[in-house]
């Protein structure tokens, strides 16, 4: 399901706006993500922790919010990154491996938009061999 140019623009605008609210005192990379469903847009930001492994990425933050709201089919996710040293520019960064796995679990058919380069990827572009329980003969739990 291909998004319109207006939908992509709205998602990137939302991701950029929320990125300014990210908590990134260590990396100084403020990341925002926007998830589009059939009914709404859900935003999330990265929240860094001194123990880096406890950091919450923007993509997972937005996906968790979507799940918490009980909204169903995820159509797309947009990611925008602002480097504190260059606050007027959007860095072109793709989701980390953990976020790619979350997308594989929750939104395998979603378009993944990298703001700043206005490029769209599929999950198989970014994570061609994602881990899936059903690939081991185990039924995948329902999303809701």
N, C-alpha and C positions, 0 to 999 in steps of 0.2 A: 504494500500500500504506500504509494509514493506521496510525499507531502507536497503541498503547494509552496511556492517561493515565499508567500506571506506567512505560512505556518513556520517555515524554517527561520525566517527573519524574527518572528515573535519569540520563538524558542531561544534563539541566540541573544536577543535583547533581554529576556528574562534571566538567562544564565549570567550575562554580563552584569546586570543590576544586582543580583544576589551575591555575586563574587565579591563585591565591595564589602559585604558583611561577614565574609569568611574570617576565621580565627587562624592566622598563619604566622605566629611570631618567630618560628624557627626557620622555615623555608622561605618565607616572604612571598610565596606563590599562593595567591588567593584564587580559589577555584569555585565556580558556580556551575550547577547543573540544573537543567529543566527537563522534566518528563512530561510528555504529551500522551493523554489517554483520549478516549472518545468524548469525554465530558469536561476535562479540566487540564490545567498545567500545574504540576507540583515541582517546587524548587527545593534545592538543597545546597549546602556549602561544605567545604572541608573545615574540620575542627581539629587542629593539631594538638598533640600532647607531647610533653617532654620525653615520654617513652614512645618513640615513633610508632611502634607496633600498635599502639592504642589509638592512633590517629584515625579519624573517620573521614573518608573521601567524600567529595561532593556528590558523586554519582550514587554511591551507596546511601548517602543521606536522603537524596531525592527519591530513590527507589523505595527506601524504607517508609518514607512519608506517603508514597503512593499506596503501598500495602496497608499502612495504618488507616488511611482514609477509606479503604475497601473498594477502591476503584479497580476496574478490571483490566481490559486489554491495553497494554502499553504500545503506542504507535511509534514513538521516537524518544530519543534522549539527546540533548545538546549539552556540550561542555565548553566552558569559557574559562581561561586562566589569565589572571592579571599579575604580572611581576611588579612588586612594590617599587622597584627601581625604574620601571617604565609604565606608570599607571594609565597612560593614555593608549596603550597598545594591548591587544589580545594575543597571548601566546598560543600557538597551535600545538596542543598536547593531547595525546590520545589517552583513554582510560588505562589505569594500571591493570596488572594481571588479575588482582582480586576483584576489581570492578568489572572486568570483562567476564569473570566467572559469575558474578551476580547477574549481569545482563543475560548470560547464557541461561541462567536458572529462571529469571523472572520475565525476560523480554527477548527471547531468542530471535524473533522476527522484526524487532524494532530497527528503525533507521538510527544510526549513530552519527550525529552532526558535530563536527569539530569546528567551533566558531573561530574566526580569525583567518581561516583559509577557505571557509564556506565549502567544505567538502563533506560528503556523506559516505559512510561506510556501512557495511553489513557486519554482523557478528562474525561470520565466516571469514571476512577480510582480516579482522583483528585477532580472532581466536579460532583458527581452522579446526583444531582438535580439542574442543572443550571437554572437560570431564562431565559425564552425565551418568546418573545411576541407571537409566534405561539402556545405556550402552553395555551394561553388565548384566542385562536380563532382569533388572529390578524395576518395577513400575515406578514412575515419577509421581510424587504427590500432587494433588490438584493445587492450583494457585490460590484458591479461596476456600 
